[in-house]
Amino acid sequence: MTDLTIWTYDWVPEGPRGLVRDLRLRWACEEAGLPYAVRTVPFEGRDAEHFARQPFGQVPFLNDGDLEIFESGAGLLHLARKSDRLMPSDPVGAAETLEWTIAALNSVEMVTVPWWFLNISGDPANGLTGWMTQRLDHVEGVLRARDWLAAGRFTVADLLMADVLRVPKVRAFGDRPATEAYVARITDRPAFKQARADQIALFEAADLTRKA
């Protein structure tokens, strides 16, 4: 038995497999050695119960006993507080981890996601390109000077930043060798590989159910 339950979709099309954000929570649990279960909600026909748990009809959301948390960033920070492997216990290391976790969400992903959406919607020269270039160049400068974002070692901040930057179109946008090496190094971790494989296996199993 485990108190941690990660909720994701029961199925998604092939394109987003390996990128659905429940992977972030799976990965964190794998890194920290936290036992967890995975349950699903329908991808199609999202009902009132889903919206009651996640107001935007997205995934993931997380149960920890009676506690319910939505948004992947909030779930990651909750899990990070459970393990020194994800967030140091000393005030300086914890603060550095927190600020870079928020930076991944608020300074990088809030630009890369709309850029990616406009790009696949047929506007490759969209007005966010310059803004995204600037943000990615700033990250590249940081990563040229250090191996890890916070506390001198791997933390949940690296997990999240690498997950944001590993999106193929974002990662291929520009020549940033330090960023490329950083993403490759972090996504080579066994915990990431396990979490990604498990997510893809769930959706591939659902394919067979849908065909039956």
QUIBELKA-V169663 format. One record per residue. OMEGA is omega in radians with two decimals (* if undefined). BURIAL is # if it has 9 or more other C-alpha atoms within 8 Angstrom, else .. D_FIRST is the distance of its C-alpha to the first C-alpha in Angstrom with 2 decimals. Layout:
BEGIN
((OMEGA BURIAL D_FIRST) (OMEGA BURIAL D_FIRST))
END
This chain:
BEGIN
((3.06 . 0.00) (3.09 . 3.79) (-3.07 . 6.91) (3.06 # 9.05) (3.09 # 10.35) (-3.11 # 13.72) (3.07 # 16.19) (3.09 # 19.12) (3.08 # 21.85) (-3.12 # 21.60) (2.94 # 24.75) (3.05 # 27.41) (-3.01 . 30.81) (-3.04 . 31.26) (-3.09 . 32.84) (-3.13 . 29.97) (-3.04 # 27.35) (-3.14 # 26.13) (3.12 . 27.23) (-2.85 . 25.06) (2.95 # 23.67) (3.11 # 19.95) (-3.14 # 20.75) (-3.13 # 21.40) (3.06 # 17.91) (-3.10 # 16.45) (3.13 # 19.14) (3.12 # 18.47) (3.11 # 14.82) (3.13 # 16.20) (-3.04 # 18.99) (-3.08 # 17.04) (3.13 . 14.36) (3.10 . 11.65) (-3.10 . 8.41) (3.03 # 8.49) (3.09 . 8.66) (3.05 . 12.24) (-2.99 . 13.84) (2.99 . 17.58) (-3.09 # 20.57) (3.01 # 24.01) (-3.14 # 26.31) (3.10 . 29.25) (-3.12 . 29.98) (-2.98 # 27.76) (-3.08 . 27.64) (-3.14 . 27.81) (3.10 . 24.08) (-3.12 # 23.69) (3.06 # 26.57) (3.14 . 25.17) (-3.13 # 22.16) (-2.97 # 24.34) (-3.11 . 28.02) (3.11 . 29.40) (-3.10 . 27.40) (2.95 . 25.95) (0.09 # 22.65) (2.76 # 20.41) (-2.91 # 18.78) (2.95 # 15.63) (2.98 # 13.24) (-2.97 # 11.94) (3.14 . 10.90) (-3.12 . 14.31) (3.10 . 16.11) (-3.09 # 17.49) (3.00 # 19.48) (-3.02 # 21.79) (-3.07 # 23.96) (3.14 # 22.83) (3.11 . 24.77) (3.11 # 23.21) (3.13 # 19.69) (-3.13 # 20.84) (3.08 # 22.39) (3.13 . 19.35) (-3.12 # 17.30) (3.13 # 20.42) (-3.13 # 20.52) (-3.02 . 17.28) (3.05 # 18.88) (3.09 # 22.45) (-3.10 # 22.19) (3.14 # 22.48) (3.14 # 24.74) (3.14 # 26.92) (3.14 . 26.90) (-3.03 . 30.70) (-3.11 . 32.43) (3.13 . 34.53) (3.12 # 31.84) (-3.14 # 29.51) (3.11 . 32.48) (3.12 # 33.43) (-3.13 # 29.95) (-3.07 # 29.87) (3.14 . 33.38) (3.03 # 32.86) (3.10 # 29.63) (3.12 # 31.68) (3.12 # 34.58) (-3.12 # 32.63) (-2.91 # 31.83) (-3.10 . 35.04) (-3.11 # 37.76) (-3.06 # 36.79) (-3.14 # 34.45) (3.03 # 36.40) (-3.03 # 39.38) (-3.11 # 38.00) (3.09 . 36.16) (3.06 # 39.25) (3.14 # 41.43) (-3.12 # 39.35) (3.12 . 39.42) (-3.14 # 43.18) (-3.12 # 43.65) (3.10 . 42.01) (3.05 . 43.81) (3.12 . 47.11) (-3.07 . 48.14) (3.11 . 47.78) (-3.04 . 50.31) (-3.01 # 48.48) (3.13 . 49.31) (-3.03 # 46.06) (-3.14 # 46.94) (3.12 . 48.87) (-3.14 # 46.26) (3.12 # 43.48) (3.14 # 45.77) (-3.13 . 46.35) (-3.13 # 42.68) (3.09 # 41.85) (3.09 # 44.90) (3.11 . 43.76) (3.12 # 40.37) (3.12 # 42.33) (3.10 . 44.44) (-3.05 # 41.50) (3.01 # 39.93) (-3.04 # 43.28) (-3.08 . 43.18) (3.10 . 39.65) (-3.05 # 36.74) (-3.09 # 34.03) (-2.99 # 34.23) (2.94 # 33.05) (3.11 # 32.87) (-3.13 . 34.37) (3.10 . 31.13) (3.03 # 28.37) (3.09 # 26.51) (3.09 # 24.77) (3.09 # 28.39) (3.10 # 29.15) (-3.07 # 26.09) (-3.12 # 27.26) (3.12 # 30.95) (3.13 # 30.58) (3.07 # 28.62) (-3.02 # 31.44) (-3.08 # 34.13) (3.08 # 32.85) (-2.96 # 33.91) (-3.09 . 36.69) (3.11 . 39.48) (-3.08 # 38.86) (-3.11 # 38.59) (-3.05 . 41.78) (3.13 . 43.70) (-3.12 . 46.08) (-3.08 . 46.55) (-3.02 . 44.07) (3.14 . 43.47) (3.10 # 41.48) (3.14 # 39.04) (3.14 # 38.85) (3.13 . 38.18) (-3.13 # 35.51) (-3.14 # 33.58) (-3.11 . 34.02) (-3.06 . 32.83) (3.12 # 29.66) (3.00 # 28.70) (-3.14 . 29.27) (-3.12 . 26.23) (-3.11 . 23.62) (3.09 # 20.82) (-3.11 # 22.99) (3.14 # 23.85) (-3.12 # 20.28) (-3.14 # 19.36) (3.13 # 22.63) (-3.13 # 22.38) (3.12 . 18.99) (-3.13 # 20.43) (3.13 # 23.60) (3.11 . 21.99) (-3.09 # 20.19) (3.10 # 23.61) (3.07 . 25.50) (3.12 . 23.40) (3.07 # 24.23) (-3.10 # 27.87) (3.12 . 27.87) (-3.12 . 26.50) (-3.13 . 29.18) (-3.05 . 31.87) (* . 31.05))
END
